[in-house]
Amino acid sequence: MTEETAAATGVNSLAHVETASASRYLQQLCKHFQHKIPATFDEHKGEVIFSIGVCRLEADSNTLKMELTSPDADQLAQLQEVVASHLVRFAFREKLEIAWQPG
């Protein structure tokens, strides 16, 4: 699936996670997934292309924005779980609030 396909035909969700380590977590997530699937990133933006959808990340000084797009609601729920569980694991020193909203 390409990013264009997911965006044109998919369902979206969005989460804004408050953390002073937003850029670090963005880079850590992208580096981790990059070992097996396509991922591009810099300090402020990233994108990871999963078989079940696309994750776009943006970081500023205190917020990590995560936008997911998947072909259907079931795959979106799975992608939310994958991304959130990895973020929680990487941010084990913090208690992050991850609340997905329809995009």
C-alpha positions as CSV (number, residue, x, y, z in Angstrom):
1,M,0.0,0.0,0.0
2,T,1.3,3.4,-0.8
3,E,0.7,6.5,1.3
4,E,-1.5,7.9,-1.4
5,T,-3.7,4.8,-1.4
6,A,-4.1,4.9,2.4
7,A,-4.9,8.6,2.5
8,A,-7.4,8.4,-0.4
9,T,-9.4,5.3,0.8
10,G,-8.6,4.9,4.5
11,V,-9.7,5.9,8.0
12,N,-7.6,8.1,10.2
13,S,-6.8,8.7,13.8
14,L,-4.8,11.3,15.6
15,A,-3.1,11.6,19.0
16,H,-1.2,14.5,20.6
17,V,1.1,13.3,23.3
18,E,2.5,15.8,25.7
19,T,6.2,15.2,26.4
20,A,9.4,17.2,26.5
21,S,11.1,14.3,24.7
22,A,8.9,14.5,21.6
23,S,11.7,14.7,19.1
24,R,13.7,11.9,20.8
25,Y,10.7,9.6,20.7
26,L,9.9,10.4,17.1
27,Q,13.4,9.5,16.1
28,Q,13.5,6.4,18.3
29,L,10.2,5.1,16.8
30,C,11.3,5.6,13.3
31,K,14.8,4.1,13.8
32,H,13.2,1.1,15.5
33,F,10.7,0.4,12.7
34,Q,13.3,1.3,10.0
35,H,15.0,-2.0,10.6
36,K,12.1,-3.9,8.9
37,I,9.9,-1.4,7.1
38,P,10.3,1.9,5.2
39,A,10.7,4.9,7.5
40,T,12.0,8.4,6.9
41,F,12.6,11.1,9.5
42,D,14.4,14.1,10.9
43,E,14.2,15.8,14.2
44,H,10.8,17.2,13.6
45,K,8.9,14.9,11.2
46,G,8.8,11.3,10.4
47,E,6.8,8.7,8.4
48,V,6.6,4.9,8.8
49,I,4.9,2.8,6.2
50,F,3.4,-0.4,7.6
51,S,1.6,-3.1,5.7
52,I,-1.6,-2.0,7.6
53,G,-1.2,1.7,7.2
54,V,0.9,4.8,7.5
55,C,2.1,6.6,10.6
56,R,3.1,10.3,10.3
57,L,4.8,11.9,13.2
58,E,5.6,15.5,14.1
59,A,7.5,16.8,17.1
60,D,7.7,20.2,18.7
61,S,9.2,21.3,22.0
62,N,6.5,19.6,24.1
63,T,4.2,17.5,21.9
64,L,4.5,14.5,19.7
65,K,1.7,14.4,17.1
66,M,0.9,11.0,15.7
67,E,-1.4,10.7,12.7
68,L,-2.4,7.2,11.4
69,T,-4.1,6.2,8.2
70,S,-5.3,2.6,7.5
71,P,-7.5,1.0,4.9
72,D,-10.2,0.1,7.5
73,A,-11.1,0.4,11.2
74,D,-9.7,-3.0,12.2
75,Q,-6.3,-2.3,10.7
76,L,-6.4,1.2,12.2
77,A,-7.0,-0.3,15.6
78,Q,-4.1,-2.7,15.1
79,L,-1.8,0.1,14.0
80,Q,-2.8,2.3,17.0
81,E,-1.9,-0.6,19.3
82,V,1.5,-1.2,17.6
83,V,2.5,2.5,17.6
84,A,1.2,3.2,21.1
85,S,2.8,0.1,22.7
86,H,6.2,0.9,21.2
87,L,6.0,4.5,22.4
88,V,5.1,3.5,25.9
89,R,8.0,1.0,25.9
90,F,10.5,3.7,24.8
91,A,9.1,6.2,27.2
92,F,9.1,3.9,30.2
93,R,10.4,6.7,32.5
94,E,7.2,8.8,31.8
95,K,3.6,8.1,32.1
96,L,2.3,9.2,28.7
97,E,-1.3,9.9,27.8
98,I,-2.1,8.5,24.4
99,A,-5.7,9.2,23.4
100,W,-6.6,8.4,19.8
101,Q,-9.2,10.7,18.2
102,P,-10.8,10.2,14.8
103,G,-8.9,12.1,12.1
